[in-house]
Amino acid sequence: MNIVECILLAAVTFVFAIDQFSLTELIYRPMIACPIIGAILGDIQTGLVVGGTYELMMIGNMPIGGAQPPNAVLGGIVAMIFAVKSNMTVDAALGACMIFATFGQYIVTIVFTVAAGLMAKADKAAAEANPKGITAVLNIHMLLLGGLFAVIAIIAYVAGDAASATLQNLSDNATWFMAGLSAAGAMMRFVGFGILLKIMLANDMWGYLLAGFALALVFSNIEFLASAALILVAFIGIAIALLDFRVNSISKNAGGNGGMSDGI
């Protein structure tokens, strides 16, 4: 076990935990957090792969009120530990991490329940025009949430490092089990994206979706464009979005002013 890795992992986990609900700088998202964890664990490439894949799994999972989805922070950390320290395949690590992501869901709910008892102190500080009192309540909440996540990250790091031989034996002697985890992990990315489409996709957007798939297939089968296929499709999507925004803006201005404007 590397003490420096353990301390750095706890520190970034603390920041990710409070960023998810308090800072909201989006550094807790898997596509950013996992490469950072990969840098700490000495495998940035795996961090990029796990982060991008796990982001697809979590992209449609958003907290609604008090209802919490499986936690993206803990799931990403455990997936990285399993992939790097326990030598699991990316798909198998993503399949196994969902147990811990669901556990993180309960941790957040418990912390929020405890923090609800502090709201009376925040209300009292607000009534007294005492900003320091409100800040103290917020700091207690962030310390509680970040501290718990950091402790869980350390436990996962130690357990993942210690269980690497056991998991390797399991991979060698119980291939059916690891194949099942890999299949579950590979499937979850499509489930996550499916949830996002169910929430966001309008009937008039189907043409753009199908066109995107078609363009990706065409570009990926042209040798000198294949390596940048997704980037090219993304650029075309951005161009279409900007054009659509421009057309809609002109249409609204024309409707309100009774005619087209020459920009002067």
Secondary structure, DSSP 8 states (H G I E B T S, - for coil): --HHHHHHHHHHHHHHHHIIIII--STTSHHHHHHHHHHHHT-HHHHHHHHHHHHHHHTT---BTTB--S-HHHHHHHHHHHHHTS---HHHHHHHHHHHHHHHHHHHHHHHHHHHTTHHHHHHHHHTT-HHHHHHHHHHHHHHHHHHHHHHHHHHHHHHHHTHHHHHHHHHH-HHHHHHHHHHHHHHHHHHHHHHHHHH--GGGHHHHHHHHHHHHHHHTSTTTGGGHHHHHHHHHHHHHHHHHHHHHHHHHHHHHTS-----
